[in-house]
Amino acid sequence: MSLRKEFVRLLAAKVAEELVAQEMIEIPHGFDLVGRILPVMEEEANVEDRLNEEVRTLLTQYQEQMKEGGVSYQEMFKLIKKKLVKERKLEL
């Protein structure tokens, strides 16, 4: 995860606190708003990690061709990641 899990938990708590403090939402007593926000924020925080893993998997498939062509793994990684980010309209 790009962001530490504890930090994401703190952010979720702060978001929940601000939503209630600014009277943007009303929640019933005992409702776990942080528990509802946290999974969404964790999912978003993991987008880049999943993308990096996908790029690694793709590069593993073409490792021999890259070696034969003298292509840098790091450069290919950056190019493929950039292309996937653009195609999927992701914000990292």
C-alpha positions as CSV (number, residue, x, y, z in Angstrom):
1,M,0.0,0.0,0.0
2,S,1.4,3.4,-0.9
3,L,-0.1,5.0,2.2
4,R,0.3,3.3,5.5
5,K,-2.8,1.6,6.7
6,E,-2.8,3.6,10.0
7,F,-2.7,6.8,8.0
8,V,-5.6,5.8,5.9
9,R,-7.6,4.9,9.0
10,L,-6.7,8.4,10.5
11,L,-7.9,10.1,7.2
12,A,-11.2,8.1,7.3
13,A,-11.8,9.2,10.9
14,K,-11.0,12.8,10.0
15,V,-13.4,12.7,7.0
16,A,-16.1,11.3,9.1
17,E,-15.5,13.8,11.9
18,E,-15.6,16.7,9.4
19,L,-18.8,15.5,7.6
20,V,-20.6,15.4,10.9
21,A,-19.1,18.6,12.3
22,Q,-20.0,20.6,9.1
23,E,-23.5,19.1,9.3
24,M,-23.1,17.7,5.8
25,I,-24.7,14.4,7.0
26,E,-26.7,13.2,9.9
27,I,-26.0,9.8,11.3
28,P,-27.9,7.7,13.9
29,H,-26.3,7.3,17.3
30,G,-23.9,4.4,17.3
31,F,-23.6,4.3,13.5
32,D,-20.0,3.4,12.4
33,L,-19.4,6.0,9.8
34,V,-15.6,5.4,9.8
35,G,-16.3,1.7,9.2
36,R,-18.2,2.6,6.1
37,I,-15.6,5.2,4.8
38,L,-12.5,3.2,5.6
39,P,-12.9,0.3,3.0
40,V,-13.5,2.8,0.2
41,M,-10.4,4.8,1.1
42,E,-8.3,1.6,1.4
43,E,-9.5,0.5,-2.0
44,E,-8.5,3.8,-3.5
45,A,-5.2,3.8,-1.7
46,N,-4.5,0.3,-3.2
47,V,-5.1,1.3,-6.8
48,E,-1.5,2.1,-7.5
49,D,-0.2,-1.1,-5.8
50,R,-2.6,-3.2,-8.0
51,L,-1.5,-1.4,-11.1
52,N,2.2,-1.9,-10.3
53,E,1.6,-5.6,-9.8
54,E,-0.3,-5.8,-13.2
55,V,2.6,-4.0,-14.9
56,R,5.1,-6.4,-13.3
57,T,3.1,-9.4,-14.5
58,L,3.0,-8.0,-18.1
59,L,6.7,-7.4,-18.1
60,T,7.4,-10.9,-16.8
61,Q,5.7,-12.2,-19.9
62,Y,7.9,-10.2,-22.2
63,Q,11.2,-10.5,-20.2
64,E,13.0,-12.5,-22.9
65,Q,12.0,-10.1,-25.7
66,M,13.1,-7.2,-23.6
67,K,16.4,-8.8,-22.9
68,E,17.0,-9.6,-26.6
69,G,16.1,-6.0,-27.6
70,G,18.2,-4.4,-24.9
71,V,15.1,-2.7,-23.4
72,S,15.4,-1.3,-19.8
73,Y,13.0,-2.9,-17.4
74,Q,12.6,0.4,-15.5
75,E,11.8,2.3,-18.7
76,M,9.3,-0.2,-19.9
77,F,7.7,-0.3,-16.4
78,K,7.3,3.5,-16.5
79,L,5.9,3.5,-20.1
80,I,3.4,0.7,-19.5
81,K,2.2,2.2,-16.2
82,K,1.8,5.6,-17.8
83,K,-0.2,4.1,-20.7
84,L,-2.5,2.1,-18.3
85,V,-3.1,5.2,-16.1
86,K,-4.1,7.2,-19.2
87,E,-6.3,4.4,-20.7
88,R,-8.1,3.9,-17.4
89,K,-8.2,7.6,-16.5
90,L,-6.7,6.9,-13.0
91,E,-5.5,9.4,-10.5
92,L,-2.5,8.2,-8.6
